Amino acid sequence: MTQFKDLNGIHVEGHIKISDPTSGEIYVNKRNAIHYENMSLALAESLANQGYGFVYEMSFGNGGTSVDPTGIVTYLTPNSTGTNASLYNQTFTKVVDERAVANTDPTRNKTEIRHVSGTNYTDVLVRCLLDYGEPAGQDAFDTAGSSENLYVFDELGLRSYSESGTGRLMTHVIFHPVQKSLNRLIQIDYTVRIQSLSGIEG
């Protein structure tokens, strides 16, 4: 008698788009790295209704690249191992959980679930808007001469909720430096696709 084994698995991938919602200019459009250990913990905590695991905040940093005197950009490897992984140099964080009291603009900083009936994947869309006045202390114009400026962002990640205040890093993406200044809005659309894989092995 032939025995069959049902094989199942989960595949997670992410994509990020950073743009100016007023002009439509796209600054970054690329895939990101998934921290699979922390993502597995987040999925388990969510399924077990532990009150943790869900996407809570988006963190920004300026330590993902280095620029030499000739303008050549070197990109570091995303941090996607170790439960305590973090951005290389986190400089700003914004709450994107629309149910959180700490979210001051839940209509523009929120998460959405998108699913098409009959498909084996579901998207979590995380939206975050950096308004004109944030972060505090930014330059007036996007003319920074150094990528070491606190708000010339070149790395970004999603973190899960934690009572301690610093959630686990679930994703990490490194990109060409983008400056946030008073004269520009920056919109981040971060899509995490969760796909169920299945097959039958004879």
Contacts in CASP RR format, 6 or more apart in sequence:
PFRMAT RR
TARGET T0000
AUTHOR 0000-0000-0000
METHOD contacts of the structure
MODEL  1
MTQFKDLNGIHVEGHIKISDPTSGEIYVNKRNAIHYENMSLALAESLANQ
GYGFVYEMSFGNGGTSVDPTGIVTYLTPNSTGTNASLYNQTFTKVVDERA
VANTDPTRNKTEIRHVSGTNYTDVLVRCLLDYGEPAGQDAFDTAGSSENL
YVFDELGLRSYSESGTGRLMTHVIFHPVQKSLNRLIQIDYTVRIQSLSGI
EG
2 202 0 8 1.000
3 202 0 8 1.000
4 200 0 8 1.000
4 201 0 8 1.000
4 202 0 8 1.000
5 200 0 8 1.000
5 201 0 8 1.000
5 202 0 8 1.000
6 198 0 8 1.000
6 199 0 8 1.000
6 200 0 8 1.000
7 197 0 8 1.000
7 198 0 8 1.000
7 199 0 8 1.000
7 200 0 8 1.000
7 201 0 8 1.000
8 196 0 8 1.000
8 197 0 8 1.000
8 198 0 8 1.000
8 199 0 8 1.000
9 196 0 8 1.000
9 197 0 8 1.000
9 198 0 8 1.000
10 43 0 8 1.000
10 194 0 8 1.000
10 195 0 8 1.000
10 196 0 8 1.000
10 197 0 8 1.000
11 194 0 8 1.000
11 195 0 8 1.000
11 197 0 8 1.000
12 34 0 8 1.000
12 36 0 8 1.000
12 39 0 8 1.000
12 192 0 8 1.000
12 193 0 8 1.000
12 194 0 8 1.000
12 195 0 8 1.000
13 31 0 8 1.000
13 34 0 8 1.000
13 192 0 8 1.000
13 193 0 8 1.000
13 195 0 8 1.000
14 31 0 8 1.000
14 32 0 8 1.000
14 34 0 8 1.000
14 171 0 8 1.000
14 190 0 8 1.000
14 191 0 8 1.000
14 192 0 8 1.000
14 193 0 8 1.000
15 30 0 8 1.000
15 31 0 8 1.000
15 32 0 8 1.000
15 190 0 8 1.000
15 191 0 8 1.000
15 193 0 8 1.000
16 28 0 8 1.000
16 29 0 8 1.000
16 30 0 8 1.000
16 31 0 8 1.000
16 32 0 8 1.000
16 156 0 8 1.000
16 173 0 8 1.000
16 175 0 8 1.000
16 188 0 8 1.000
16 189 0 8 1.000
16 190 0 8 1.000
16 191 0 8 1.000
17 26 0 8 1.000
17 28 0 8 1.000
17 29 0 8 1.000
17 188 0 8 1.000
17 189 0 8 1.000
17 190 0 8 1.000
18 26 0 8 1.000
18 27 0 8 1.000
18 28 0 8 1.000
18 29 0 8 1.000
18 156 0 8 1.000
18 175 0 8 1.000
18 178 0 8 1.000
18 186 0 8 1.000
18 187 0 8 1.000
18 188 0 8 1.000
19 25 0 8 1.000
19 26 0 8 1.000
19 27 0 8 1.000
19 186 0 8 1.000
19 187 0 8 1.000
19 189 0 8 1.000
20 27 0 8 1.000
20 184 0 8 1.000
20 185 0 8 1.000
20 186 0 8 1.000
20 187 0 8 1.000
21 129 0 8 1.000
21 185 0 8 1.000
21 187 0 8 1.000
22 185 0 8 1.000
27 176 0 8 1.000
27 178 0 8 1.000
27 186 0 8 1.000
28 175 0 8 1.000
28 176 0 8 1.000
28 178 0 8 1.000
30 173 0 8 1.000
30 175 0 8 1.000
31 173 0 8 1.000
32 78 0 8 1.000
32 156 0 8 1.000
32 157 0 8 1.000
32 171 0 8 1.000
32 172 0 8 1.000
32 173 0 8 1.000
32 190 0 8 1.000
33 78 0 8 1.000
33 80 0 8 1.000
33 171 0 8 1.000
33 172 0 8 1.000
33 173 0 8 1.000
34 80 0 8 1.000
34 170 0 8 1.000
34 171 0 8 1.000
34 192 0 8 1.000
35 79 0 8 1.000
35 80 0 8 1.000
35 81 0 8 1.000
35 82 0 8 1.000
35 85 0 8 1.000
35 168 0 8 1.000
35 169 0 8 1.000
35 170 0 8 1.000
35 171 0 8 1.000
35 172 0 8 1.000
36 80 0 8 1.000
37 81 0 8 1.000
37 82 0 8 1.000
37 83 0 8 1.000
38 82 0 8 1.000
38 83 0 8 1.000
38 85 0 8 1.000
38 160 0 8 1.000
38 168 0 8 1.000
38 169 0 8 1.000
38 170 0 8 1.000
39 170 0 8 1.000
39 171 0 8 1.000
41 53 0 8 1.000
41 83 0 8 1.000
41 160 0 8 1.000
41 168 0 8 1.000
42 52 0 8 1.000
42 53 0 8 1.000
42 54 0 8 1.000
42 160 0 8 1.000
42 168 0 8 1.000
42 170 0 8 1.000
43 53 0 8 1.000
43 194 0 8 1.000
45 51 0 8 1.000
45 52 0 8 1.000
45 53 0 8 1.000
45 160 0 8 1.000
46 52 0 8 1.000
46 53 0 8 1.000
46 54 0 8 1.000
51 161 0 8 1.000
52 160 0 8 1.000
52 161 0 8 1.000
52 162 0 8 1.000
53 160 0 8 1.000
53 161 0 8 1.000
53 168 0 8 1.000
54 97 0 8 1.000
54 111 0 8 1.000
54 160 0 8 1.000
54 161 0 8 1.000
55 96 0 8 1.000
55 97 0 8 1.000
55 111 0 8 1.000
55 124 0 8 1.000
55 126 0 8 1.000
55 158 0 8 1.000
55 159 0 8 1.000
55 160 0 8 1.000
55 161 0 8 1.000
55 170 0 8 1.000
55 192 0 8 1.000
56 95 0 8 1.000
56 96 0 8 1.000
56 97 0 8 1.000
56 100 0 8 1.000
56 159 0 8 1.000
56 160 0 8 1.000
56 161 0 8 1.000
56 162 0 8 1.000
56 167 0 8 1.000
57 93 0 8 1.000
57 94 0 8 1.000
57 95 0 8 1.000
57 96 0 8 1.000
57 97 0 8 1.000
57 158 0 8 1.000
57 159 0 8 1.000
57 167 0 8 1.000
58 93 0 8 1.000
58 94 0 8 1.000
58 96 0 8 1.000
58 126 0 8 1.000
58 128 0 8 1.000
58 156 0 8 1.000
58 157 0 8 1.000
58 158 0 8 1.000
58 159 0 8 1.000
58 188 0 8 1.000
58 190 0 8 1.000
59 87 0 8 1.000
59 90 0 8 1.000
59 92 0 8 1.000
59 93 0 8 1.000
59 156 0 8 1.000
59 157 0 8 1.000
59 158 0 8 1.000
59 159 0 8 1.000
59 169 0 8 1.000
60 87 0 8 1.000
60 90 0 8 1.000
60 91 0 8 1.000
60 92 0 8 1.000
60 93 0 8 1.000
60 94 0 8 1.000
60 151 0 8 1.000
60 153 0 8 1.000
60 155 0 8 1.000
60 156 0 8 1.000
60 157 0 8 1.000
61 87 0 8 1.000
61 88 0 8 1.000
61 89 0 8 1.000
61 90 0 8 1.000
61 91 0 8 1.000
61 92 0 8 1.000
61 153 0 8 1.000
61 154 0 8 1.000
61 155 0 8 1.000
61 156 0 8 1.000
62 89 0 8 1.000
62 91 0 8 1.000
62 147 0 8 1.000
62 148 0 8 1.000
62 149 0 8 1.000
62 150 0 8 1.000
62 151 0 8 1.000
62 152 0 8 1.000
62 153 0 8 1.000
62 154 0 8 1.000
62 155 0 8 1.000
62 177 0 8 1.000
63 76 0 8 1.000
63 87 0 8 1.000
63 88 0 8 1.000
63 89 0 8 1.000
63 154 0 8 1.000
63 155 0 8 1.000
64 75 0 8 1.000
64 76 0 8 1.000
64 87 0 8 1.000
64 88 0 8 1.000
64 89 0 8 1.000
64 154 0 8 1.000
64 155 0 8 1.000
64 174 0 8 1.000
65 73 0 8 1.000
65 74 0 8 1.000
65 75 0 8 1.000
65 76 0 8 1.000
65 147 0 8 1.000
65 154 0 8 1.000
65 155 0 8 1.000
65 174 0 8 1.000
65 176 0 8 1.000
65 177 0 8 1.000
66 73 0 8 1.000
66 74 0 8 1.000
66 76 0 8 1.000
66 147 0 8 1.000
67 73 0 8 1.000
67 74 0 8 1.000
67 147 0 8 1.000
67 177 0 8 1.000
68 74 0 8 1.000
73 176 0 8 1.000
73 177 0 8 1.000
75 174 0 8 1.000
75 175 0 8 1.000
76 88 0 8 1.000
76 174 0 8 1.000
77 174 0 8 1.000
78 155 0 8 1.000
78 172 0 8 1.000
78 173 0 8 1.000
78 174 0 8 1.000
79 85 0 8 1.000
79 86 0 8 1.000
79 87 0 8 1.000
79 88 0 8 1.000
79 169 0 8 1.000
79 172 0 8 1.000
80 172 0 8 1.000
83 168 0 8 1.000
85 168 0 8 1.000
85 169 0 8 1.000
85 172 0 8 1.000
86 169 0 8 1.000
87 155 0 8 1.000
87 156 0 8 1.000
87 157 0 8 1.000
87 169 0 8 1.000
87 172 0 8 1.000
88 155 0 8 1.000
89 155 0 8 1.000
91 135 0 8 1.000
91 150 0 8 1.000
91 151 0 8 1.000
91 153 0 8 1.000
92 135 0 8 1.000
92 150 0 8 1.000
92 151 0 8 1.000
92 153 0 8 1.000
93 159 0 8 1.000
94 109 0 8 1.000
94 128 0 8 1.000
94 130 0 8 1.000
94 134 0 8 1.000
95 102 0 8 1.000
95 103 0 8 1.000
95 109 0 8 1.000
96 103 0 8 1.000
96 109 0 8 1.000
96 110 0 8 1.000
96 111 0 8 1.000
96 126 0 8 1.000
96 127 0 8 1.000
96 128 0 8 1.000
97 103 0 8 1.000
97 110 0 8 1.000
97 111 0 8 1.000
97 161 0 8 1.000
98 106 0 8 1.000
98 107 0 8 1.000
98 109 0 8 1.000
98 110 0 8 1.000
98 111 0 8 1.000
99 106 0 8 1.000
103 109 0 8 1.000
103 110 0 8 1.000
105 129 0 8 1.000
105 131 0 8 1.000
108 127 0 8 1.000
108 129 0 8 1.000
109 127 0 8 1.000
109 128 0 8 1.000
109 129 0 8 1.000
110 126 0 8 1.000
110 127 0 8 1.000
111 124 0 8 1.000
111 125 0 8 1.000
111 126 0 8 1.000
111 127 0 8 1.000
112 124 0 8 1.000
112 125 0 8 1.000
112 127 0 8 1.000
113 122 0 8 1.000
113 123 0 8 1.000
113 124 0 8 1.000
113 125 0 8 1.000
114 122 0 8 1.000
114 123 0 8 1.000
114 124 0 8 1.000
114 125 0 8 1.000
115 121 0 8 1.000
115 122 0 8 1.000
115 123 0 8 1.000
120 195 0 8 1.000
120 196 0 8 1.000
120 197 0 8 1.000
120 198 0 8 1.000
121 193 0 8 1.000
121 194 0 8 1.000
121 195 0 8 1.000
121 196 0 8 1.000
122 193 0 8 1.000
122 194 0 8 1.000
123 191 0 8 1.000
123 192 0 8 1.000
123 193 0 8 1.000
123 194 0 8 1.000
124 191 0 8 1.000
124 192 0 8 1.000
124 193 0 8 1.000
124 194 0 8 1.000
125 189 0 8 1.000
125 190 0 8 1.000
125 191 0 8 1.000
126 158 0 8 1.000
126 188 0 8 1.000
126 189 0 8 1.000
126 190 0 8 1.000
126 191 0 8 1.000
126 192 0 8 1.000
127 187 0 8 1.000
127 188 0 8 1.000
127 189 0 8 1.000
127 190 0 8 1.000
128 187 0 8 1.000
128 188 0 8 1.000
128 190 0 8 1.000
129 185 0 8 1.000
129 186 0 8 1.000
129 187 0 8 1.000
129 188 0 8 1.000
130 180 0 8 1.000
130 185 0 8 1.000
130 186 0 8 1.000
130 187 0 8 1.000
130 188 0 8 1.000
131 185 0 8 1.000
132 182 0 8 1.000
132 183 0 8 1.000
132 184 0 8 1.000
132 185 0 8 1.000
133 182 0 8 1.000
134 180 0 8 1.000
135 150 0 8 1.000
135 151 0 8 1.000
135 180 0 8 1.000
137 150 0 8 1.000
137 151 0 8 1.000
138 150 0 8 1.000
138 151 0 8 1.000
138 180 0 8 1.000
138 181 0 8 1.000
138 182 0 8 1.000
139 149 0 8 1.000
139 151 0 8 1.000
139 179 0 8 1.000
139 181 0 8 1.000
139 182 0 8 1.000
140 181 0 8 1.000
140 182 0 8 1.000
140 183 0 8 1.000
141 181 0 8 1.000
141 182 0 8 1.000
141 183 0 8 1.000
142 179 0 8 1.000
142 180 0 8 1.000
142 181 0 8 1.000
142 183 0 8 1.000
142 184 0 8 1.000
143 181 0 8 1.000
144 152 0 8 1.000
144 179 0 8 1.000
144 181 0 8 1.000
146 152 0 8 1.000
147 154 0 8 1.000
147 177 0 8 1.000
149 179 0 8 1.000
151 179 0 8 1.000
151 180 0 8 1.000
151 181 0 8 1.000
152 177 0 8 1.000
152 178 0 8 1.000
152 179 0 8 1.000
152 180 0 8 1.000
153 177 0 8 1.000
153 178 0 8 1.000
153 179 0 8 1.000
153 180 0 8 1.000
154 174 0 8 1.000
154 175 0 8 1.000
154 176 0 8 1.000
154 177 0 8 1.000
154 178 0 8 1.000
155 172 0 8 1.000
155 173 0 8 1.000
155 174 0 8 1.000
155 175 0 8 1.000
156 172 0 8 1.000
156 173 0 8 1.000
156 175 0 8 1.000
156 188 0 8 1.000
156 190 0 8 1.000
157 169 0 8 1.000
157 170 0 8 1.000
157 171 0 8 1.000
157 172 0 8 1.000
157 173 0 8 1.000
157 190 0 8 1.000
158 169 0 8 1.000
158 170 0 8 1.000
158 171 0 8 1.000
158 190 0 8 1.000
158 192 0 8 1.000
159 166 0 8 1.000
159 167 0 8 1.000
159 168 0 8 1.000
159 169 0 8 1.000
159 170 0 8 1.000
160 167 0 8 1.000
160 168 0 8 1.000
160 170 0 8 1.000
161 167 0 8 1.000
162 168 0 8 1.000
170 192 0 8 1.000
171 190 0 8 1.000
171 192 0 8 1.000
178 186 0 8 1.000
180 186 0 8 1.000
END
